[in-house]
Each structure stands twice: as structure tokens, then as C-alpha cells.
Amino acid sequence: MHETIISDNIIKEAQKHGNVEQISLEVGELAHIPMDELLECLKGLVDWKIDATEKPSKVKCICGFEGHPTILERGHDSFLIECPKCKSVPQVIDGTDIKLLSVQVK
């Protein structure tokens, strides 16, 4: 259901630009829904060409580490990560957004 709401919002935003033919998305590695689930839902709702890239996540830890976390588990609307240096739970600073980058109209 989450993916349907997010997909509907993307569709509505894209349609503001006209008769949509293609969209480009950037999906954070730790977004609310995994990229493959989002794309599957979008493709079931529209017949547009959809280009999507996954943006790697980035974290900052109290130990001083800043970079890509160790992803222990990734699910629908959930993830479990740790700092690869000290194994603490770091703060996510990037890679959680879903962005509509471009819309191509007919």
C-alpha cells in the first residue's frame, strides 16, 4: 500500500508537466520502499518509460566514521544498519529520498 501512495504522488507530480512519456527517478538506497518494489508498482499503473538510479546511503557515526553503512537487513519501510567501523547505529545523512528528476512529455 505504501508503494501505491508514493507511486500516485510521483504520477500526479509528473502529470503536472503534460502528457507524460518518460520519467527519471533517483531512489535512495534506504528510501521508504526498495527501488524494485517502487518500479514494479509504477509500471503497473502507467505505461511510461521509467529510468531510475539508486542513490547510495551515507551515514555519520559518533566514532567519527562517515560513509556507506553496513546494511544488515532491508525490508519494506524498514532497514537495519550499523557503522562498519564500530558496529554502533549511525545517523543516516543521505540516501533516504525518492526524487523525480525529470519528466519528458509527448
Residue, then its C-alpha position, 0 to 999 in steps of 0.5 A: m500500500h505504501e508503494t501505491i501512495i508514493s507511486d500516485n504522488i510521483i504520477k500526479e507530480a509528473q502529470k503536472h508537466g503534460n502528457v507524460e512519456q518518460i520519467s527519471l527517478e533517483v531512489g535512495e538506497l534506504a528510501h521508504i520502499p526498495m527501488d524494485e518494489l517502487l518500479e514494479c508498482l509504477k509500471g503497473l499503473v502507467d505505461w511510461k518509460i521509467d529510468a531510475t538510479e539508486k542513490p547510495s546511503k551515507v551515514k555519520c557515526i559518533c566514532g567519527f566514521e562517515g560513509h556507506p553503512t553496513i546494511l544488515e537487513r532491508g525490508h519494506d519501510s524498514f532497514l537495519i544498519e550499523c557503522p562498519k567501523c564500530k558496529s554502533v547505529p549511525q545517523v543516516i545523512d543521505g540516501t533516504d529520498i525518492k526524487l523525480l528528476s525529470v519528466q519528458v512529455k509527448 
